């Protein structure tokens, strides 16, 4: 399973459970951007969010861990 698919599944699960809204602003913004551009690589997401690639990677790992 691709990383983006795992991330999207985790985001969907957290939203269904009502936990997505409890996450920090940066995590919520990154989750929303992943949904808007599901096939984007980390560099593209980082540019769209105005943060580093490392920040995006960390922000997308967290929902997967929580789910």
Secondary structure, DSSP 8 states (H G I E B T S, - for coil): --HHHHHHHHHHHHHHTT-GGGS-HHHHHHHHHHHHTTT--HHHHHHHHTS-HHHHHHHHHHHHHH-
